[in-house]
Amino acid sequence: MPSVKKYLYSTGLFLLSLVSINGFGQVAAEKSALHNMEKLKWSKAKTRLEKSLAKDSIDAGAQYILARYFFSPANPDYNLDSAYHFINATLRNFQSASEKEVDRLRKIPLDSSHIHMLRYQIDSAAFERAKTINTEKAYSFFLDHFATAPGRDRAIELRYEAAYIDALKMNTYEAFAYYLQKYPNTSRANEAKARYELLLFDDKTHDKRLTSFEAFVKEYPESSYRSTAERNILLLTTASGSLESYKTFLADYPQSTSAAFARDILFHLYIENDLDVANEPLLKNDSLVTILNLNRKHLVPFVNGNRFGFMDNEGNKIIDATETEIRDEYLCGNIVEDLLFMGDRLIARNNATLYEGGIDELNELGYGFLEIIKDGCSQVLHKSGRMLKDSCMLGSKIIGGKFLAIKKETGWRLFTLTFMPLPVGEWEDVKAVNDALALMKNGVWFLTSPEALAAAADQDQFILSEPVDKIEPWPADHIWVKHNDVEGLMDAQLHFKIPMKKQQLVHRFYGIQATSDEGVKLYDDEFGETVFFQRATASKPWIVVKLADRWSLYENKSRKFLSIGYDTVQFAGVFAVGLLGDSMVVHCGQNKSLGFKRAAFDFIPSKDSTAFMWIENGDKKTVYDAQGKALFTFAFDKIAYHEQGIFIVSRKEKKGLLKMDGTQLLNVEYDAIGDITGNWVPLLKNMKFGFYDLTTGKEVRPMYDKNMKRYNDHYVVAFKAGAYGLITLDNKPKSKFEFEEIVYWNDTSAWVKKNFQWMLIDIESGKIVLDKIKDFKWVNNNGQEKVAIVHQENMYGVFSNRRGAIIPPTFTDILNLGTQDDPLYFTEKNVEEASIFVVIYYNSDGKLIHRQAFDEDVYDRIYCSNN
């Protein structure tokens, strides 16, 4: 038993001494490794440390020295990642080491401060390494593998920046999309998104074609470049200039930011083409409706606070009073222009300033476009306020209502109505020919179509016709062209309907006549062609062709001969007369003809579409209508037809009247029969005047000294013994012949002038209704209601033949600043004692709409002296 205890005791001492010797050996190994590292014996140091770890894989000391080994810059095996691995292993094993192990490690020396210091140094070096590489991958590696590094927040920021720079270097929308997907909340996110959207837009629309812009809007409706794409869609959709193209855009993109521009252009296209703006749904826009309503009214000036403005004929202020002076032509009102000059500004009726800076000359180009000339340079302004931004231009014009042409020193350039330049070069001249465009270069013309210009804008090849010397528009949108001595005819699509050849083309009512060395060929409206004739002539509705030395009537569309061959064919208005030997045939229509022995004939002119002719019949002449019916036979030298079935016949310089059936209304005894108006026939005989009434058949024999004038259905103004008077249709006096003038007012009253003064008298009683009238000026003398400004004694008023006094004659002056149909009256009362002028504006019904009082200086500035 004692021997056992002795054994156990001796064994314990051995183990204790073994542990002590082993711990000392490990410390010695680590110090030895450090010593070798100091002497740069890197391989021996590593071997010693690896042996230590082979004996004890959790030896914090060996791991720490290995961390220092791999972190030594002079070491060929320098490796931050390995250093970081071993320092982290050191920290783990140190934290779990026993107190005795910790005491041992202190002898290296090694404690937690050594570990943390080295790890901090390794972390810092790793961060510097990432910054040196400066790529997203380097920063990501740092962040993924150096979790405890103190520079992580900065590394994250630098990673964002490096990733952004990487995207910039790639400069593709995919690169920025990847960046935004991976780093959506960085400080560069907005910039990255902007670059992404720009690059995406550029990539998807790089070909600049309409289909690409349309696809972009459809695929990326939330893009910030949607409005840019839609503007390009507007430019390309409407590049042909057609009205329908603007409607198409507005129907497809009604909410687009470009819709307003398209609507403004379409609005003026409708106005220029006299289309119904008010009932076009695409134009039902509050601002356009306002402008349309404003433009329908005429304006007059007013003064407020010594400044001028403009109001409409109901007294509504339309343009603010802002200017101390206005143009003289504005003072007299009746302003119908939709744009006005206010100082150096050009303003619309909605008070919007369209242009500012002074204008030397303003020209209407049409279709809503204006040419502004200042200091010798031309600029183009649309009435919506948009302007073509270009340097000094020498001129401008609208081509065919679809394009804008700008003249520069080097030539004419073409733009769309939306101000998009068309990639078709410069030209010596440009013009519209029907629906096509003609472009001149080097003195010759080239034709192109609006569709070809639109195709060029959409990056297609620009197509031009062959060069020609002369161009003329023909009906049905056809274009006649000539080059050297050959001619041809194109349609609106610039396809040849009649090929170019040596010929002379003439447009006729029935189609085209082509004359060449081979003869004459006729084309109908569908360009069906005939055989060659020797000759051809025409007078609507007849065509006469010569074949085998005979002339025949011919119908072009059916290509049929309508008559036999004649020696010759003559035309008498709508009649065709074929002469053969001593006979003649009168063709009254394709299915009606009359045969006669050859005799004199002629067409009877008329003021309407009725057709007659006469044929000599012995010592008389027989009159036929257009259907070949004989109307009457009468001896006359000349004959003319008047409406209502009346003929004026002449014989031996005397004139008379016949009815359609030959009944004689007036004997052939008058020196002259004047122009028949309605049922009124003026007569002259032996230098005396009378009249005949076709309705009643009553005649006032010529007995008066001047031509008679019908007053109304009951009375006539006649002149004898040096004065005017009224008579009835029965030639009975209705008034004395004592007036210098008689002017119609209404059926019961007449203006008469006597002793240099006017009076308004009642015709039936002869009583004076209004007297002491110095003069009167018509406001409206054309309609059923007659309105006049009447100057009675020293005062003025406004009277209507239907409503009587509209404005009583109590004013010292009255001017009409409106139109004859929609007058606006400027009335003045002069208070001489105070040198004050009271100005009152009245509408057409005599309603007061505006009142002001001015001193003499201000009144002189607003008074219209030309009215």
Secondary structure as UniProt FT lines:
FT   HELIX           2..38
FT   TURN            39..40
FT   HELIX           42..55
FT   TURN            57..58
FT   HELIX           60..70
FT   TURN            73..74
FT   TURN            76..77
FT   HELIX           80..95
FT   HELIX           99..106
FT   TURN            107..109
FT   HELIX           112..133
FT   HELIX           136..145
FT   TURN            147..148
FT   TURN            150..151
FT   HELIX           152..170
FT   HELIX           173..182
FT   TURN            184..185
FT   TURN            187..188
FT   HELIX           189..204
FT   TURN            205..207
FT   HELIX           210..219
FT   TURN            221..222
FT   TURN            224..225
FT   HELIX           226..237
FT   TURN            238..240
FT   HELIX           243..252
FT   TURN            254..255
FT   TURN            257..258
FT   HELIX           259..272
FT   TURN            273..274
FT   TURN            278..279
FT   HELIX           281..283
FT   HELIX           286..295
FT   STRAND          299..304
FT   TURN            305..306
FT   STRAND          307..312
FT   TURN            313..314
FT   STRAND          317..323
FT   HELIX           328..331
FT   STRAND          339..342
FT   TURN            343..344
FT   STRAND          345..348
FT   TURN            349..350
FT   STRAND          353..356
FT   STRAND          361..366
FT   TURN            367..368
FT   STRAND          369..374
FT   TURN            375..376
FT   STRAND          377..382
FT   TURN            383..384
FT   STRAND          395..399
FT   TURN            400..402
FT   STRAND          403..408
FT   TURN            409..410
FT   STRAND          411..416
FT   TURN            417..418
FT   STRAND          429..433
FT   TURN            434..435
FT   STRAND          436..441
FT   TURN            442..443
FT   STRAND          444..448
FT   HELIX           450..457
FT   TURN            458..459
FT   STRAND          470..474
FT   TURN            475..477
FT   STRAND          478..483
FT   TURN            484..485
FT   STRAND          486..490
FT   TURN            492..493
FT   STRAND          496..501
FT   STRAND          504..508
FT   TURN            509..510
FT   STRAND          511..516
FT   TURN            517..518
FT   STRAND          519..523
FT   TURN            525..526
FT   STRAND          535..539
FT   TURN            540..541
FT   STRAND          542..547
FT   TURN            548..549
FT   STRAND          550..555
FT   TURN            556..559
FT   STRAND          560..561
FT   STRAND          568..572
FT   TURN            573..574
FT   STRAND          575..580
FT   TURN            581..582
FT   STRAND          583..589
FT   TURN            590..591
FT   STRAND          592..597
FT   STRAND          601..604
FT   STRAND          612..617
FT   TURN            618..619
FT   STRAND          620..625
FT   TURN            626..627
FT   STRAND          630..634
FT   STRAND          638..642
FT   TURN            643..645
FT   STRAND          646..651
FT   TURN            652..653
FT   STRAND          654..659
FT   TURN            660..661
FT   STRAND          664..670
FT   STRAND          672..673
FT   TURN            678..679
FT   STRAND          680..685
FT   TURN            686..687
FT   STRAND          688..693
FT   TURN            694..696
FT   STRAND          699..704
FT   STRAND          709..710
FT   STRAND          715..720
FT   TURN            721..722
FT   STRAND          723..728
FT   TURN            729..730
FT   STRAND          741..744
FT   STRAND          749..754
FT   TURN            755..756
FT   STRAND          757..762
FT   TURN            763..765
FT   STRAND          768..780
FT   STRAND          787..792
FT   TURN            793..794
FT   STRAND          795..800
FT   TURN            801..803
FT   STRAND          804..811
FT   STRAND          813..816
FT   STRAND          825..831
FT   HELIX           832..834
FT   STRAND          836..842
FT   TURN            844..845
FT   STRAND          848..855
FT   HELIX           856..862
FT   TURN            865..866
//
